[in-house]
Amino acid sequence: MGQTLRDRPAKGCLRSLEGECWIDRESSGCEFRDARLGDRFRKLLTQIGSAMGQSIPLVCQDWANTKAAYRFFSNDRVSEADILAGHFQSTRDRAAATEGLVLVLHDTTEFSYQREKSEAIGITKSINSGRDKAGRLRSHTVCGILMHSSLAVTIEGGPLGLAAVKFWTRKKFKGTAALKKKINPTRIPIEKKGKRPVVGKSQAVYATVGSSGTMHPYR
């Protein structure tokens, strides 16, 4: 049976005037197969939350904590769903307490990395690199990860949290240039455009915030 984090207060967390720690709130709905994984997750939230945007080695401060963080993220018993479950529950609670419409904003973000071999991560796109000395067009593939997120907000613009998120990469672009010469890309069903992870996002959003009183502006 999974271990809930609802009654395990976080250490070193800034609390609101009501005495509630944001880590307690965002992780209370998480369940891990082992209580130790839950403890490590909460510690990671505290460390990363203390220095948003910084690298894991920097926020962990020492090699022992850094290795523990990497072990957590590479653990086969920890899934994306396990990590996000608590935040999705908090988003659901905030949306339910909101009067009026809840807007769900969809967008895709690219995370680019420099790697000698793209196979370790995947590729996101192919871009024009200019021309060589002979005047021929050059191009190169960008190594990285794509993330499609669905952010729930109030009509005043107040963020309620993520309602759904999906990460993916592409393996190849073979034949896409030739295909564009034969077929109008605007006439190709979205399922065949390499955007399959985006399809079905509405169902995932409804599972989090419900379908009543929601609107889905796409970017």
Buried (B, 14 or more C-beta within 10 A) or exposed (E): EBBBBEEBEBEEBEEEEEEEBBBBBBBBBBBBBEEEBBBBBBBBBBBBBEEEEEEBBEBBEEEEBBEBBEEBEEBEEBEEEBBBBBBBBBBBBBBEEBEEEBBBBBEBEEEEEEEEEBEEBBBBBBEEEEEEEEEEEEEEBBBBBBBBBBBBBBEEEEEBBBBBBBBBBBEEEEEEEEEEEEEEEEEEEEEEEBEEBBEEBBEBBBEBBBEEEBEBEEE
